[in-house]
Amino acid sequence: MIHRTPQTLFPTSQGVALVVGLALVTLALAVPSSAHAGAADHARKLVDTFKAVKAPPEGAKLSDKDKAANKKTFAELDKLFDFDTFTASCVKTVADKLDPAQSKAVRDDIVGIVRARAYPRGGQIFAEGEVKEGKAGKQGDLQTFDISIYFPKQDLTMDILFVFGGDGRIVDVHLDDDSLTKDFRVQFARFLGKKSAAELVTRLGGKRKEAEKANE
């Protein structure tokens, strides 16, 4: 198990991508008990779709053909996330500080950052990591999977917990016991304790643009 130092959300969207990207790709070897066979099927579909993401050669950019292929694959990946539940959890403790338009903008940008950072990197992470499956579990009414992934080049192991909603879509990811949605909540609350909701929208929107531009 590794321990992360505290991060701020806005300058470290790559960290968010790493958490989510690692979470997605490590599901391939997780084989739960028969009681969770439905979740296993969802996990395999997720991994199979994720593996279809095209990665550029080292030091190069994707071809137009590969970009078009990724656009279709990303649309399929979108169907495997419950972003409504995920983003609602991310903003729930600051919901009273956001008007409807601001809330929508923040939630849309969370999705945009995840798509721009995590989706393109998943295949690479899957290829580099060595997966050790854990155990299926429950978190209230939600199903969970406990996985560890080892990166030989970095001699680094991460413990990951995946949280699935009733329909088998991802609603949260935990890295070394830290919930991704909780990280968003804490950082949003910290930011809004010093700055305005309008500044939050501007800041997060800028980070989304940076992430999307990197994929052009």
C-alpha angles and dihedrals in degrees: 000000000000128000122223124215115235112281135197115230102224104055093038109053087136087066090055089051092051092053094048095038092051090046094055100045099046093064094082097089098036108115110182128195119280089261087069098041091124092057090048090056090050090049093051092049090050093051094045090053093045092052089059091067110114117231122201121240113264110285093007138092131241118271119243088253092055092046090054090049091050092051089060093044092050089054089055091048090052089063090059095058126073093216092167091062094037096052093040088058091048093058103029097105093050098036092110090059095054127072116221094266093048092047091052092048093050093047092047090050092051089056091045093053092048091049094046097045109027103035098056093047101046098090092051093049091047091053095049101042128083110215128215114188122227132188135301114241146160134255103190104298092343128096120232138192124204112211137165125203126196124206109201096194092057096030086229131143125193128193112217133188120196120204119203129191124227092275093053097255122131115262100166144359127210122204114194090341094311115121115223093214090049090051089055091048094050094047094045090051091048092049094047090049087069106022140035131269089246090057090050091054091049094047096047092043089054092052090051091052091050091051094048093046090056088062096053 
